[in-house]
């Protein structure tokens, strides 16, 4: 029999140790998050491009009218604030006083601090905690403390938490509600792999979480829970973590499993695709405009990005011993220089229809079709500043609104694809985030014959160990 899952104090209240993982662009919204809280756990509303509705209850399309990036960025911020408030109120009402309501923000999303401040100010008493990752959110504790809201940084190593603690969190330790350890190899969405870690060699999370607990205990945080995220499917697989002094108070975060519930807002085609996944169908890739690795279903969208990188050659502006074969660029036929081997590859790509070259920030060229070149340029031109810094468009929300580097055509507009996939877009033509354990949908008998549970049924199932 599974050891009992003890209630844990989260954001000032004893609740089930089950946390709904935040998923942006309208995927964790008020209906599903409110249901998770109503079941006794922690529901999480994403502040990244959430939907809001018209008087008829229909989703209001987020259409951008500004002529400049800065103007469109301001529209995006306004959409985010309005949508966040809408979804938080929905979640609060559906929770009926049970569980806790948290919000999730990406520290590297455009205007993250502005959006958080505005949303927390206008939802006082409704939000109990803020989970935040995708970067090093040094100012998170200071920001949430102003509103009497607990904060939950997402880290992938004890070293990252130590840096956050020493620089900032020790000053507002009373509002540190917990620390989310996100497995950088197994979690869905963006992952916190460091430069010293091999994306192809996963590490056991147990010693990494023990190291995090030791770091926390050393500064007096013995009672602050760790929330294990990424790669969690069956609680029975983590039974040795329960009532374990090396681990301490522990909760578990589920990001992928709540996708397949009655309350989940994703499309029916997306839900059906989840049930057909096989092990290995979710993979890490490094195409994201954030610069982070991320995990997503292997779709035509990702494969096309792989191919862009494969059709790439390094060039020199002047002939040298290594690169002496000329290749003409653009209408002015300006020569750059390639190796003889690369020149042969380029001629082959052009013969296949990849006739257009595009420069990257790394003095290389990629080769694409005319249609793909037009799409890339249109997406870069239409940038609305959804990230604090975007390598695809070179947008930055800092002074000058530029990263100072050339736009990178090897990446993509993440706001465009995630907005499309969350509003019934074609799966194969979009980025579809998922955790690496998603293949369990096809193996777990709970989902036999296409069964889709309610959130309450899922929470009861998890609490039983399954």
VOGU-3710 file (C-alpha; in Angstrom, 3 decimals, decimal comma):
1> xxxxxxxxxx> 0,000/0,000/0,000  1,265/3,482/-0,907  2,416/5,642/1,956  -0,102/8,339/2,780  0,327/11,614/0,921  0,330/14,121/3,726  -1,180/17,568/3,374  1,388/20,333/3,038  1,110/23,978/3,983  1,089/25,962/0,762
11> xxxxxxxxxx> 0,544/29,719/0,697  -0,819/29,700/4,228  -3,164/26,702/4,004  -2,964/22,929/4,408  -3,724/21,416/0,989  -3,099/18,262/-0,992  0,560/18,134/-2,112  -0,517/18,261/-5,775  0,204/21,326/-7,905  -1,084/22,021/-11,391
21> xxxxxxxxxx> 1,816/23,056/-13,602  1,403/26,381/-15,372  1,181/26,277/-19,165  1,061/29,508/-21,118  -1,000/30,861/-24,011  -4,463/30,005/-22,634  -3,760/26,373/-21,679  -3,934/26,659/-17,883  -6,896/28,934/-17,404  -9,664/29,546/-14,909
31> xxxxxxxxxx> -11,865/26,519/-15,566  -9,163/23,855/-15,205  -7,221/25,668/-12,471  -10,336/26,358/-10,444  -11,283/22,691/-10,688  -7,815/21,630/-9,499  -8,095/23,909/-6,457  -11,667/22,745/-5,800  -10,300/19,173/-5,669  -8,040/20,268/-2,807
41> xxxxxxxxxx> -4,767/20,996/-4,585  -3,067/24,070/-6,033  -4,532/25,353/-9,295  -2,329/27,511/-11,493  -3,432/30,219/-13,932  -0,888/31,227/-16,562  -0,331/34,932/-17,148  1,117/34,319/-20,619  -1,407/35,445/-23,268  -4,536/34,243/-21,433
51> xxxxxxxxxx> -7,920/34,547/-23,095  -10,745/36,866/-22,161  -14,291/36,895/-23,492  -16,928/39,102/-25,069  -20,482/39,547/-23,792  -21,548/36,343/-25,546  -18,823/34,335/-23,832  -16,723/33,928/-26,968  -12,929/34,285/-26,907  -11,791/37,731/-28,028
61> xxxxxxxxxx> -9,090/37,280/-30,714  -5,811/38,943/-29,792  -5,300/40,984/-32,951  -2,506/43,565/-33,132  -3,081/46,928/-34,811  0,087/48,857/-33,875  2,414/49,863/-36,693  5,565/49,536/-34,585  6,872/46,806/-32,319  6,576/49,074/-29,305
71> xxxxxxxxxx> 2,928/49,813/-30,078  2,148/46,125/-30,530  4,045/45,336/-27,334  1,765/47,685/-25,411  -1,252/45,920/-26,917  0,202/42,567/-25,819  0,672/43,832/-22,256  -2,914/45,102/-22,160  -4,207/41,755/-23,469  -2,159/39,867/-20,870
81> xxxxxxxxxx> -3,438/41,942/-17,971  -7,089/41,773/-19,035  -6,936/38,046/-19,766  -5,102/37,254/-16,535  -7,664/39,060/-14,402  -10,497/37,281/-16,236  -9,004/33,821/-15,707  -8,010/34,419/-12,084  -11,551/35,482/-11,191  -12,912/32,404/-12,963
91> xxxxxxxxxx> -10,528/30,115/-11,065  -11,316/31,754/-7,721  -15,062/31,345/-8,192  -14,770/27,712/-9,277  -12,459/26,856/-6,366  -15,200/27,846/-3,892  -12,665/28,489/-1,158  -10,920/25,123/-1,515  -7,233/24,580/-2,270  -5,065/27,469/-3,408
101> xxxxxxxxxx> -4,947/29,611/-6,541  -1,505/30,392/-7,927  -0,431/32,186/-11,070  2,492/31,324/-13,296  4,683/33,867/-15,038  7,789/33,491/-17,178  10,431/35,890/-15,906  11,711/36,278/-19,456  8,329/37,112/-20,951  7,980/40,668/-22,196
111> xxxxxxxxxx> 7,092/43,164/-19,440  6,867/40,359/-16,854  7,205/42,666/-13,853  4,714/45,202/-15,191  2,137/42,500/-15,841  2,666/40,847/-12,453  2,361/44,122/-10,585  -0,798/45,150/-12,398  -2,467/41,746/-12,103  -1,661/41,248/-8,418
121> xxxxxxxxxx> -2,861/44,750/-7,637  -6,210/44,160/-9,356  -6,802/40,663/-7,957  -6,009/41,264/-4,290  -7,338/38,458/-2,154  -7,788/36,096/-5,103  -4,193/34,954/-5,748  -2,278/33,030/-3,095  1,047/32,427/-4,807  3,211/33,184/-7,840
131> xxxxxxxxxx> 5,293/30,510/-9,555  8,021/31,857/-11,791  10,824/30,443/-13,887  12,406/30,770/-17,342  15,266/32,890/-16,101  16,597/34,008/-12,735  13,727/35,927/-11,066  15,769/37,850/-8,513  13,064/40,467/-7,940  10,214/37,980/-7,569
141> xxxxxxxxxx> 10,124/37,906/-3,760  10,328/41,673/-3,442  7,515/42,065/-5,971  5,060/39,543/-4,485  5,707/40,645/-0,891  4,137/44,022/-1,690  0,827/42,232/-2,180  1,119/39,698/0,639  1,465/36,845/-1,874  3,852/33,899/-1,569
151> xxxxxxxxxx> 6,420/33,190/-4,260  7,696/29,937/-5,754  10,827/30,170/-7,904  11,457/27,401/-10,421  15,031/26,084/-10,407  16,830/23,097/-11,874  19,751/22,958/-9,468  20,723/23,816/-5,904  23,289/26,212/-7,333  20,571/28,295/-8,999
161> xxxxxxxxxx> 18,570/28,531/-5,784  21,663/29,465/-3,808  22,322/32,374/-6,164  18,722/33,583/-5,854  18,801/33,274/-2,064  22,066/35,091/-1,508  21,286/37,951/-3,835  17,617/38,527/-3,054  15,393/35,973/-1,351  16,987/36,056/2,098
171> xxxxxxxxxx> 15,598/39,588/2,407  11,996/38,398/1,914  12,223/34,832/3,215  8,875/34,998/5,028  7,039/35,007/1,680  8,985/32,099/0,147  6,198/29,522/-0,077  8,200/26,759/-1,718  10,855/25,970/-4,295  9,942/24,183/-7,511
181> xxxxxxxxxx> 12,614/21,755/-8,695  11,979/21,219/-12,408  13,761/18,297/-14,006  15,565/19,873/-16,981  15,492/16,641/-18,984  11,917/15,476/-18,428  9,744/18,555/-17,947  7,579/19,889/-20,740  8,046/23,373/-22,137  11,223/25,340/-21,521
191> xxxxxxxxxx> 13,928/23,625/-19,492  16,689/24,925/-17,266  19,612/22,977/-18,698  22,895/24,699/-17,943  25,889/24,848/-20,271  27,631/22,209/-18,162  24,821/19,649/-18,532  24,449/17,275/-21,449  20,932/17,409/-22,947  21,359/13,797/-24,082
201> xxxxxxxxxx> 22,373/12,418/-20,661  19,550/12,745/-18,105  20,510/12,744/-14,440  18,596/11,141/-11,579  16,525/13,858/-9,879  16,842/12,356/-6,396  20,442/13,469/-5,596  19,776/16,840/-7,223  16,720/17,403/-5,005  18,658/16,192/-1,934
211> xxxxxxxxxx> 21,334/18,782/-2,765  18,634/21,453/-3,049  17,196/20,444/0,344  20,644/20,599/1,923  21,121/24,114/0,551  17,711/25,152/1,867  18,260/23,580/5,289  21,582/25,393/5,637  19,732/28,729/5,572  16,856/27,686/7,846
221> xxxxxxxxxx> 14,281/26,593/5,259  13,661/23,091/6,649  9,882/23,539/6,630  9,639/25,118/3,186  8,394/22,479/0,739  10,099/21,452/-2,460  7,758/20,899/-5,390  8,991/18,167/-7,712  8,134/18,951/-11,346  8,949/17,148/-14,571
231> xxxxxxxxxx> 8,744/13,408/-15,096  6,082/12,856/-12,413  3,329/10,489/-13,509  2,718/7,889/-10,786  3,265/8,981/-7,195  4,138/5,359/-6,424  7,362/5,898/-8,376  8,308/8,509/-5,779  7,221/6,595/-2,691  10,787/6,549/-1,368
241> xxxxxxxxxx> 10,653/10,369/-1,351  7,725/10,413/1,107  8,524/10,914/4,815  12,173/11,053/3,812  14,438/13,295/5,915  16,784/13,802/2,968  13,912/15,231/0,915  11,840/16,959/3,602  8,373/18,397/2,876  7,536/17,467/-0,701
251> xxxxxxxxxx> 4,796/18,227/-3,225  4,392/17,074/-6,813  3,612/19,200/-9,837  1,713/17,876/-12,852  1,895/19,786/-16,098  1,158/17,211/-18,802  -1,512/15,015/-17,177  -4,007/17,895/-16,675  -3,967/18,451/-20,458  -6,145/15,384/-20,826
261> xxxxxxxxxx> -9,134/16,280/-18,663  -12,697/17,332/-19,348  -11,898/20,857/-18,137  -8,736/21,226/-20,209  -9,270/23,847/-22,947  -7,044/22,232/-25,573  -8,594/20,941/-28,810  -10,041/17,456/-29,216  -7,401/16,684/-31,854  -4,670/17,591/-29,352
271> xxxxxxxxxx> -6,236/15,357/-26,692  -6,479/12,464/-29,157  -2,847/12,962/-30,211  -1,730/12,678/-26,573  -3,317/9,215/-26,393  -1,269/7,988/-29,380  2,191/9,138/-28,261  4,983/6,613/-28,004  8,132/6,860/-25,898  10,531/9,202/-27,686
281> xxxxxxxxxx> 7,815/11,204/-29,432  8,583/14,120/-27,094  12,073/15,517/-27,496  14,354/18,290/-26,372  15,228/20,910/-28,960  17,172/24,160/-28,942  15,289/26,166/-31,578  13,389/28,355/-29,104  13,756/32,138/-29,499  14,276/32,307/-25,721
291> xxxxxxxxxx> 17,644/30,592/-26,022  16,489/27,837/-23,633  16,105/24,178/-24,498  12,495/23,033/-24,509  10,533/19,791/-24,771  7,793/19,309/-27,335  6,097/16,662/-29,453  8,095/15,806/-32,563  5,970/17,466/-35,243  6,517/18,634/-38,826
301> xxxxxxxxxx> 7,052/22,115/-37,340  10,101/20,974/-35,345  11,480/18,868/-38,167  11,407/21,844/-40,527  13,450/23,814/-37,991  15,933/20,922/-37,800  16,258/21,032/-41,575  16,903/24,784/-41,615  19,890/24,252/-39,343  21,120/21,338/-41,453
311> xxxxxxxxxx> 21,034/23,499/-44,596  23,593/25,872/-43,136  27,099/26,903/-44,136  29,611/29,286/-42,584  30,860/32,034/-44,899  33,689/34,583/-45,034  33,404/38,060/-46,503  36,944/37,745/-47,892  38,599/34,751/-49,503  41,038/32,908/-47,260
321> xxxxxxxxxx> 42,857/29,570/-47,171  39,799/27,725/-45,863  37,004/29,496/-47,760  37,917/30,575/-51,268  34,956/29,534/-53,429  32,669/32,510/-54,219  28,907/32,467/-53,740  26,755/35,435/-54,771  24,190/36,920/-52,392  21,197/39,118/-53,080
331> xxxxxxxxxx> 20,194/41,244/-56,057  23,575/42,985/-56,062  25,339/39,628/-56,389  27,786/40,398/-53,582  30,250/37,539/-53,207  30,923/35,700/-49,978  33,268/32,738/-49,750  32,637/29,106/-48,882  34,614/25,911/-48,716  34,467/23,783/-51,861
341> xxxxxxxxxx> 32,500/21,127/-49,961  29,948/23,672/-48,706  29,591/25,170/-52,164  28,666/21,719/-53,471  26,055/21,334/-50,687  24,597/24,752/-51,505  24,233/23,872/-55,181  22,380/20,704/-54,178  19,983/22,593/-51,889  19,258/25,160/-54,588
351> xxxxxxxxxx> 18,497/22,349/-57,037  15,976/20,991/-54,520  14,137/24,339/-54,390  15,835/25,912/-51,364  16,913/28,863/-53,435  16,864/31,670/-50,850  19,685/32,292/-48,403  19,304/34,102/-45,081  22,102/35,346/-42,862  22,321/34,317/-39,217
361> xxxxxxxxxx> 24,033/36,198/-36,361  26,874/33,641/-36,522  28,254/34,480/-39,990  26,449/31,586/-41,563  23,760/31,172/-44,203  20,696/28,963/-44,166  18,843/28,002/-47,333  15,044/27,987/-47,536  12,278/28,179/-50,139  10,893/31,532/-51,265
371> xxxxxxxxxx> 7,667/30,910/-49,368  9,505/30,049/-46,139  11,733/33,122/-46,465  8,633/35,301/-46,874  7,004/33,716/-43,822  10,103/34,167/-41,661  10,436/37,822/-42,637  6,729/38,496/-42,082  6,876/36,904/-38,624  9,966/38,924/-37,694
381> xxxxxxxxxx> 8,377/42,133/-38,938  5,149/41,424/-37,030  6,939/40,934/-33,690  4,924/42,157/-30,702  7,621/41,767/-28,071  6,281/38,738/-26,211  9,721/37,999/-24,720  12,112/40,195/-22,781  14,695/39,253/-25,420  13,984/37,333/-28,627
391> xxxxxxxxxx> 16,730/35,900/-30,791  14,296/35,340/-33,695  13,272/38,998/-34,100  16,064/40,694/-32,035  13,387/42,442/-29,929  14,299/43,443/-26,375  12,084/45,214/-23,857  15,128/47,007/-22,517  16,440/50,356/-23,695  16,593/50,571/-27,479
401> xxxxxxxxxx> 14,243/47,572/-27,924  16,990/45,531/-29,554  19,219/42,684/-28,400  22,055/44,241/-30,398  22,340/41,104/-32,543  20,969/40,255/-35,965  17,602/38,535/-36,052  18,052/34,750/-36,274  16,062/32,973/-39,035  16,857/29,575/-37,504
411> xxxxxxxxxx> 14,211/30,180/-34,818  10,512/31,126/-34,884  7,809/33,415/-33,468  6,782/31,582/-30,311  3,742/33,744/-29,574  2,308/33,045/-33,013  2,612/29,267/-32,863  1,492/28,848/-29,246  -1,513/31,095/-29,839  -2,408/29,012/-32,897
421> xxxxxxxxxx> -2,047/25,613/-31,245  -4,147/26,672/-28,246  -6,939/27,886/-30,530  -7,465/24,778/-32,690  -4,438/25,181/-34,964  -3,061/22,219/-36,912  -0,865/20,151/-34,561  1,761/19,163/-37,132  2,357/22,795/-38,098  2,938/24,101/-34,587
431> xxxxxxxxxx> 5,041/23,799/-31,460  3,242/21,371/-29,128  4,751/21,342/-25,646  4,574/18,169/-23,535  6,550/16,408/-20,831  8,635/13,368/-21,711  6,288/11,060/-19,811  3,349/11,876/-22,090  3,610/8,456/-23,754  2,043/7,098/-20,548
441> xxxxxxxxxx> -1,349/8,280/-21,795  -1,241/5,322/-24,168  -0,041/2,855/-21,522  -1,925/3,902/-18,393  -5,114/1,795/-18,052  -6,837/4,831/-16,553  -7,211/6,187/-20,096  -8,394/2,917/-21,670  -10,899/3,193/-24,506  -10,271/6,915/-24,834
451> xxxxxxxxxx> -11,460/7,790/-21,321  -10,976/11,469/-20,445  -11,325/12,160/-16,701  -12,541/15,242/-14,926  -9,914/17,100/-12,914  -11,440/15,682/-9,712  -11,207/12,143/-11,053  -7,581/12,734/-12,035  -6,665/14,152/-8,619  -8,309/11,171/-6,865
461> xxxxxx> -6,387/8,816/-9,149  -3,059/10,509/-8,409  -3,725/10,499/-4,672  -4,205/6,727/-4,863  -0,694/6,407/-6,282  -1,708/6,084/-9,897
//
